[in-house]
Amino acid sequence: MNKLMIIALLLATALAYSPEASAQDFSGLDKSPLDVAYYRASRGSAPAMRVLYSRPQMNGRKVFGNLPGGLRQGLAPGCQRIHRNPLL
């Protein structure tokens, strides 16, 4: 019994210190994260409409003032609407 306990303890220690047990390195967050919104006619039904949009964030960038009229463009894709059913 003691021999089995020692082997189990050694195995657990070896697994705890293995390279696969270390934390993962994730890339940083997007500067303009993409969000999705769904419209459903009723709860549990298939989505009737899906809207993809991004939420630009400053993150050290100048947002307004570089373009004429204080506009900001070109940092994220535009909105996309997909309608599964006719709107009218």
N, C-alpha and C positions, 0 to 999 in steps of 0.2 A: 504494500500500500504506500509506504514511504517513497519507494522508487518511482511509482506512478505519479505521486504528488510532485516530486522533484522534476520529473520530465515535463509535466504540465506547466509548472512554474517557469522552467527554462523556455518552453515553447511560447508562453504568453509574453515573457520578457523580450524574446527575439522578435515577435510580431509587433510589439509596442514600439520598438526602436528601429523598425524597418523603414526604408525611404518612402514606401507607399503610405505610411501612416502620417506623414507630415501634411501640413495644411496646403491647400491649393493656392496658386497665384492667379487671381482674376485680373483681367484688364480693367482699366478705369471706366467710369460711367460715360455714356455718350454726352456730348455737349448739348445736343438737341434730341432728347429722348422721344421715341415714337409711341403714341398711344392709339388705342382702338376703342371706338364706342359703337355699341350695337343698339338697334331699335327693334323691339319685338312687339308684335300686335297683342300677344297675351303671354303670360308666364308659361314657360315650357315649349313654346312654339319656336320654329326656326326663325332666325333673324330676317327681318324684312329689309333692313338697311344696315350697312357697315360704313363707318366713317374712320379713316386713318388720318391722323394729324400729328404734328410734332409740336413740342413745347420748347422753343428756343430759350436758352439760359445764357446769362452773361459769361460766367466763368472766366473773368479777366478780359473779355473782349469788349470793344466799344459797340454798342447796339445801335444807337441812333446818332446821326450827325455826319456820317461818312458819305451818304448819298444825297442827291438833291431832294429837298423837301423833307429830310429826316427819315427817309424810307430805309428799310433793311431787307436785303434779298440775298438769295443764293446760298444760304447756310443749311437749309433743310429742304427736302422735297415738299411740294405743295400738297394740299389736302386731296384725298381721293375718296369718292363716294361710289359705292357699288349698291345698286338697287336690284333686289331679287324679284320684285313684283313691280308692275307699272304704278306710277305715283298717282295718276288720275283715274 
